[in-house]
């Protein structure tokens, strides 16, 4: 199969995956927003922040290493499973024990919600690691089936819990059910492949993954640092508005960034020594995704007020100005996502970490003054300006990465 045909096949199945996930996510947002208040959603956002923080701080980068390696990945699966399991236990334990401290920090009783969420990483750590072979082998159809079913179960479970309980605890319960679904489906769609555990193999995987860990942490702080700031500086109600605006802007635009990476990272990894095909694939992916992102962003900008009023209600219209700014964030994402896939594919995850560090530094500088001036609209501008500012340096490093690939091939 040619690179172009593989790319279009991947785009179809992973694009369909995003459509399915976002359709059910939108249904969930509509029902949740009609029953719960912005403050409830803000409190749930606060609950998710420590979970996400601990998760990225312990990110191993093993999944990326399994996709990127040119060796027989099956011999690594048992070792990876052991690493995933202990990581899940570590994350769950830290969340459970830290619940009182987090509650005290925010002046809210979040103990039960946080301890419910702490079950999710344990369930994910038990999942069959062989599901990574779907992307490794470019089997996008199976990846679609696995991911979509787990996401649908989570959305439907959340909706049912919200309709029955009608309080914020329905949201963490839905997340836990989603983690359980992912665990079950991982064994349904992929045969378990057990080979003797090797600590040398774990060490080898972590060696590649260490920069993925740092890069993922920096990316998380970039993506969630604004939420941390809003949660403490402005409170739960503005956070609920801001996060909902971010999610709605994600529906057509920034979620495409994850789609881009999921498609082209395994493809680029398979041709990591071929500079001509890498460059051609990068340019094609950028051209297509930029046009799509711009089109989707324009549609949301024009019709968001009507649909927000129709589906969510008048109380949510206050988030529209922030949503409009965040659409710019989505338009600027394709280069970052496609470029990150190139860096990871050629074994340079350190570059992604460096870029994220620069972007984070700029955002930290801008967050306080802009948020103080314009509230969550200022927060949105801080996020957008920080991302656009790293573009020139990012392009320079991307050209250099492709040049390094040429030199490696020549040697």
C-alpha positions as CSV (number, residue, x, y, z in Angstrom):
1,X,0.0,0.0,0.0
2,X,1.4,3.4,-1.0
3,X,2.0,6.1,1.6
4,X,-0.8,8.2,0.2
5,X,-3.3,5.3,0.2
6,X,-2.3,4.4,3.8
7,X,-2.7,8.0,4.8
8,X,-6.2,8.2,3.3
9,X,-7.2,4.9,4.9
10,X,-5.9,6.1,8.3
11,X,-7.7,9.5,7.8
12,X,-11.0,7.7,7.0
13,X,-11.0,5.4,10.0
14,X,-9.5,7.8,12.6
15,X,-11.5,10.6,11.2
16,X,-14.6,8.5,11.6
17,X,-13.4,7.7,15.1
18,X,-13.2,11.4,15.9
19,X,-16.7,12.0,14.5
20,X,-18.2,9.2,16.6
21,X,-16.4,10.3,19.7
22,X,-17.3,13.9,19.2
23,X,-20.9,13.2,18.4
24,X,-21.4,11.3,21.6
25,X,-19.3,13.9,23.5
26,X,-21.5,16.6,22.1
27,X,-24.6,14.7,23.2
28,X,-23.1,14.3,26.7
29,X,-22.2,18.0,26.9
30,X,-25.7,19.1,25.9
31,X,-27.4,16.8,28.5
32,X,-24.9,17.5,31.3
33,X,-25.1,21.3,30.7
34,X,-28.9,21.2,30.8
35,X,-28.9,19.4,34.2
36,X,-25.8,20.6,35.9
37,X,-24.5,24.1,36.4
38,X,-21.3,25.7,35.2
39,X,-20.1,25.5,38.8
40,X,-20.6,21.7,38.8
41,X,-18.6,21.4,35.6
42,X,-16.0,23.7,37.0
43,X,-15.7,21.5,40.1
44,X,-15.3,18.4,37.9
45,X,-12.7,20.2,36.0
46,X,-10.8,20.8,39.2
47,X,-11.1,17.1,40.0
48,X,-9.5,16.2,36.7
49,X,-6.6,18.6,37.0
50,X,-4.6,16.6,39.6
51,X,-5.4,13.3,37.8
52,X,-4.0,14.7,34.6
53,X,-1.0,16.2,36.3
54,X,0.0,12.9,38.0
55,X,-0.7,11.0,34.8
56,X,1.7,13.1,32.7
57,X,4.3,13.3,35.5
58,X,4.5,9.5,35.3
59,X,4.2,9.3,31.5
60,X,6.6,6.7,30.3
61,X,6.5,7.3,26.5
62,X,6.4,3.5,26.1
63,X,3.6,3.5,23.6
64,X,5.5,5.9,21.3
65,X,8.6,3.8,21.8
66,X,6.7,0.6,20.8
67,X,5.4,2.3,17.6
68,X,8.7,3.9,16.7
69,X,11.0,0.9,17.2
70,X,12.2,-1.1,14.2
71,X,12.6,-4.2,16.3
72,X,10.0,-7.0,16.9
73,X,7.5,-5.2,19.2
74,X,5.9,-8.4,20.4
75,X,8.9,-9.2,22.5
76,X,8.4,-6.0,24.4
77,X,4.7,-6.3,25.2
78,X,4.9,-8.2,28.5
79,X,7.6,-5.9,29.8
80,X,5.5,-2.9,28.8
81,X,2.4,-4.4,30.6
82,X,4.4,-4.6,33.8
83,X,5.4,-1.0,33.5
84,X,1.8,0.1,32.7
85,X,0.4,-1.8,35.7
86,X,2.8,-0.3,38.3
87,X,2.3,3.1,36.8
88,X,-1.5,2.7,37.2
89,X,-1.2,1.7,40.8
90,X,1.2,4.6,41.5
91,X,-1.2,7.2,39.9
92,X,-4.3,5.8,41.6
93,X,-2.5,5.7,45.0
94,X,-1.3,9.2,44.8
95,X,-4.7,10.5,43.8
96,X,-6.4,8.6,46.7
97,X,-4.0,9.9,49.3
98,X,-3.9,13.5,48.0
99,X,-7.7,13.9,47.9
100,X,-7.9,15.7,51.4
101,X,-5.0,18.1,50.4
102,X,-6.7,19.0,47.2
103,X,-10.0,19.6,48.9
104,X,-8.3,21.8,51.5
105,X,-6.5,23.8,48.7
106,X,-9.7,24.6,46.9
107,X,-11.9,24.9,50.0
108,X,-14.3,22.3,48.6
109,X,-15.1,18.7,49.7
110,X,-13.8,16.8,46.6
111,X,-12.6,13.7,48.4
112,X,-15.2,11.3,47.0
113,X,-15.0,12.5,43.4
114,X,-11.2,12.4,43.4
115,X,-11.1,8.9,45.0
116,X,-13.6,7.7,42.4
117,X,-11.4,9.0,39.6
118,X,-8.4,7.3,41.2
119,X,-9.8,3.9,40.1
120,X,-9.4,4.9,36.4
121,X,-5.6,4.7,36.1
122,X,-5.6,1.3,37.8
123,X,-8.0,0.0,35.2
124,X,-6.1,1.5,32.3
125,X,-2.9,0.0,33.7
126,X,-4.4,-3.4,33.4
127,X,-5.4,-3.0,29.8
128,X,-3.9,-5.3,27.2
129,X,-0.7,-3.6,25.8
130,X,-1.1,-5.4,22.5
131,X,-3.6,-2.7,21.4
132,X,-0.6,-0.6,20.4
133,X,-0.1,-3.0,17.5
134,X,-3.2,-1.5,15.8
135,X,-1.2,1.7,15.1
136,X,2.1,0.0,14.8
137,X,0.7,-2.2,12.0
138,X,-1.4,0.7,10.6
139,X,-4.5,-1.3,11.4
140,X,-6.7,1.8,11.7
141,X,-10.0,-0.1,11.4
142,X,-9.3,-2.0,14.6
143,X,-8.1,1.1,16.3
144,X,-11.4,2.7,15.4
145,X,-13.5,-0.2,16.8
146,X,-11.5,-0.3,20.1
147,X,-11.4,3.4,20.8
148,X,-14.9,4.3,19.6
149,X,-16.7,1.6,21.7
150,X,-14.8,2.5,24.8
151,X,-15.7,6.2,24.3
152,X,-19.3,5.5,23.5
153,X,-19.7,3.5,26.7
154,X,-18.2,6.3,28.8
155,X,-20.5,8.9,27.2
156,X,-23.6,6.8,27.7
157,X,-22.7,5.9,31.2
158,X,-22.1,9.5,32.1
159,X,-25.5,10.5,30.6
160,X,-27.3,7.8,32.6
161,X,-25.5,8.7,35.8
162,X,-26.4,12.4,35.3
163,X,-30.0,11.6,34.6
164,X,-30.2,9.4,37.8
165,X,-28.0,11.3,40.3
166,X,-28.4,14.8,38.9
167,X,-25.1,16.0,40.6
168,X,-21.4,16.3,39.9
169,X,-20.5,12.8,41.1
170,X,-22.1,11.4,37.9
171,X,-19.1,12.7,35.9
172,X,-16.3,10.8,37.7
173,X,-18.5,7.7,37.7
174,X,-18.8,8.0,33.9
175,X,-15.0,8.2,33.6
176,X,-14.5,5.1,35.7
177,X,-16.9,3.1,33.6
178,X,-15.1,4.3,30.5
179,X,-11.8,3.0,32.0
180,X,-13.4,-0.3,32.7
181,X,-14.8,-0.5,29.1
182,X,-11.3,0.2,27.7
183,X,-9.9,-2.6,29.8
184,X,-12.5,-5.1,28.6
185,X,-12.4,-4.1,25.0
186,X,-8.5,-4.3,25.0
187,X,-8.8,-8.1,25.4
188,X,-11.7,-8.4,23.1
189,X,-9.9,-6.8,20.1
190,X,-6.3,-7.9,20.7
191,X,-5.0,-11.3,21.7
192,X,-2.8,-11.3,24.8
193,X,0.8,-12.0,23.9
194,X,2.8,-13.0,26.9
195,X,6.6,-13.4,26.7
196,X,9.1,-13.4,29.5
197,X,9.4,-10.0,31.2
198,X,12.7,-8.4,30.7
199,X,13.8,-5.4,32.8
200,X,16.4,-4.6,30.1
201,X,13.6,-4.2,27.6
202,X,11.7,-1.9,30.1
203,X,14.9,0.1,30.5
204,X,15.3,0.3,26.7
205,X,11.7,1.6,26.3
206,X,12.2,4.2,29.0
207,X,15.4,5.4,27.4
208,X,13.4,6.5,24.3
209,X,10.5,7.6,26.4
210,X,12.2,9.9,28.8
211,X,12.0,12.8,26.4
212,X,8.4,11.9,25.6
213,X,7.8,12.1,29.3
214,X,9.2,15.5,29.6
215,X,7.5,16.6,26.4
216,X,4.2,15.3,27.5
217,X,4.5,17.0,30.8
218,X,5.3,20.3,29.2
219,X,2.4,19.8,26.8
220,X,0.0,19.1,29.7
221,X,1.1,22.2,31.5
222,X,0.6,24.1,28.3
223,X,-2.8,22.6,27.8
224,X,-4.0,22.6,31.5
225,X,-1.9,25.4,33.1
226,X,-4.6,27.8,32.0
227,X,-7.2,25.6,33.8
228,X,-5.1,25.5,37.0
229,X,-4.8,29.3,36.9
230,X,-8.5,30.0,36.2
231,X,-9.6,27.5,38.8
232,X,-7.6,29.3,41.6
233,X,-7.7,32.9,40.3
234,X,-11.3,33.1,39.1
235,X,-13.1,30.2,40.6
236,X,-15.3,27.2,39.6
237,X,-17.9,29.1,37.7
238,X,-15.6,30.8,35.2
239,X,-13.6,27.6,34.9
240,X,-16.8,25.8,33.9
241,X,-17.4,28.4,31.2
242,X,-13.8,28.3,30.0
243,X,-13.5,24.5,29.9
244,X,-16.8,24.2,28.1
245,X,-15.7,26.8,25.5
246,X,-12.5,24.9,25.1
247,X,-14.3,21.6,24.6
248,X,-16.7,23.1,22.0
249,X,-13.9,24.7,20.1
250,X,-12.2,21.3,20.2
251,X,-15.1,19.5,18.5
252,X,-14.2,20.7,15.0
253,X,-10.7,22.0,15.3
254,X,-8.1,21.2,18.0
255,X,-9.2,17.5,18.3
256,X,-8.0,17.2,14.7
257,X,-4.5,17.7,16.1
258,X,-4.7,14.3,17.9
259,X,-6.1,12.8,14.7
260,X,-3.2,14.1,12.6
261,X,-0.7,12.7,15.0
262,X,-2.4,9.3,15.3
263,X,-2.4,8.9,11.6
264,X,1.0,10.2,10.5
265,X,3.2,9.2,13.5
266,X,3.2,5.4,12.8
267,X,3.4,6.1,9.0
268,X,6.4,8.5,9.5
269,X,8.0,6.0,11.8
270,X,7.9,3.3,9.1
271,X,9.7,5.7,6.6
272,X,11.9,7.5,9.2
273,X,15.0,7.2,7.1
274,X,13.5,8.4,3.8
275,X,13.7,12.2,3.7
276,X,11.8,12.6,0.4
277,X,8.8,10.8,1.6
278,X,8.9,12.4,5.0
279,X,8.9,15.8,3.5
280,X,6.2,15.0,1.0
281,X,4.0,13.4,3.6
282,X,4.4,16.4,6.0
283,X,3.5,19.0,3.3
284,X,0.4,17.0,2.3
285,X,-0.8,16.6,5.9
286,X,-0.3,20.3,6.6
287,X,-2.2,21.4,3.5
288,X,-5.2,19.2,4.1
289,X,-5.5,19.8,7.8
290,X,-5.0,23.6,7.6
291,X,-7.9,23.9,5.1
292,X,-10.1,21.7,7.2
293,X,-9.3,23.5,10.5
294,X,-9.9,26.9,8.9
295,X,-13.3,25.8,7.5
296,X,-14.4,24.2,10.7
297,X,-13.4,27.2,12.8
298,X,-15.3,29.6,10.5
299,X,-18.4,27.5,10.8
300,X,-18.2,27.5,14.6
301,X,-17.6,31.2,14.7
302,X,-20.7,31.9,12.6
303,X,-23.1,29.5,14.3
304,X,-21.9,29.0,17.8
305,X,-24.2,31.6,19.4
306,X,-27.3,30.0,17.8
307,X,-26.4,26.5,18.8
308,X,-25.2,27.4,22.3
309,X,-28.5,29.1,23.0
310,X,-30.5,26.2,21.5
311,X,-28.7,23.2,23.1
312,X,-27.1,24.5,26.3
313,X,-29.2,27.5,27.3
314,X,-28.8,31.2,27.8
315,X,-26.6,30.8,30.9
316,X,-23.7,29.5,28.7
317,X,-23.7,32.4,26.2
318,X,-21.1,34.1,28.5
319,X,-18.5,31.8,27.1
320,X,-18.8,32.8,23.4
321,X,-16.1,35.5,23.5
322,X,-13.6,33.0,24.9
323,X,-14.7,30.4,22.4
324,X,-14.1,32.7,19.5
325,X,-10.5,33.3,20.6
326,X,-9.8,29.6,21.2
327,X,-10.8,28.9,17.6
328,X,-7.5,30.6,16.6
329,X,-5.8,28.0,18.8
330,X,-7.3,25.3,16.7
331,X,-6.3,26.9,13.4
332,X,-2.7,27.0,14.5
333,X,-2.5,23.4,15.7
334,X,-1.8,21.4,12.5
335,X,1.9,22.5,12.1
336,X,2.6,21.7,15.8
337,X,1.0,18.2,15.6
338,X,2.4,17.2,12.2
339,X,5.9,18.5,13.2
340,X,5.8,16.7,16.5
341,X,5.0,13.5,14.6
342,X,8.2,14.0,12.5
343,X,10.4,14.7,15.6
344,X,9.1,11.6,17.4
345,X,9.3,9.4,14.3
346,X,13.0,10.3,13.7
347,X,13.9,9.7,17.3
348,X,14.0,13.4,18.4
349,X,11.3,13.7,21.1
350,X,13.7,16.1,23.0
351,X,12.9,18.8,20.4
352,X,9.2,18.6,21.2
353,X,9.9,18.9,24.9
354,X,12.0,22.0,24.2
355,X,9.3,23.6,22.1
356,X,6.7,23.0,24.8
357,X,9.0,24.5,27.4
358,X,9.3,27.7,25.4
359,X,5.6,27.9,24.8
360,X,4.9,27.2,28.5
361,X,7.3,30.0,29.5
362,X,5.5,32.5,27.3
363,X,2.1,31.4,28.5
364,X,3.1,31.8,32.2
365,X,4.3,35.3,31.5
366,X,1.0,36.3,29.8
367,X,-1.6,34.5,31.9
368,X,-1.8,36.8,34.9
369,X,-1.9,40.2,33.2
370,X,-4.2,39.2,30.4
371,X,-6.6,37.3,32.7
372,X,-6.7,40.1,35.2
373,X,-7.6,42.5,32.3
374,X,-10.2,40.4,30.4
375,X,-11.0,37.3,32.5
376,X,-11.3,34.0,30.6
377,X,-11.0,35.9,27.3
378,X,-7.6,37.1,28.4
379,X,-6.7,33.6,29.4
380,X,-7.7,32.5,25.9
381,X,-5.5,35.1,24.3
382,X,-2.5,34.1,26.5
383,X,-2.9,30.5,25.2
384,X,-3.1,31.6,21.5
385,X,-0.3,34.1,21.6
386,X,2.1,31.6,23.3
387,X,1.4,29.0,20.6
388,X,1.8,31.4,17.7
389,X,5.1,32.8,19.1
390,X,6.9,29.5,18.9
391,X,6.2,29.0,15.2
392,X,9.4,30.5,13.7
393,X,11.7,28.5,16.0
394,X,9.5,25.4,15.4
395,X,9.9,25.7,11.6
396,X,13.7,26.1,12.0
397,X,14.0,22.9,14.1
398,X,11.7,21.0,11.7
399,X,13.9,21.8,8.7
400,X,16.9,20.7,10.7
401,X,15.2,17.5,11.7
402,X,14.6,16.6,8.1
403,X,18.2,17.5,7.3
404,X,19.4,15.2,10.1
405,X,17.3,12.4,8.7
406,X,19.2,12.8,5.4
407,X,22.5,12.6,7.1
408,X,21.6,9.5,8.9
409,X,20.5,7.9,5.7
410,X,23.7,8.9,4.0
411,X,25.8,7.3,6.8
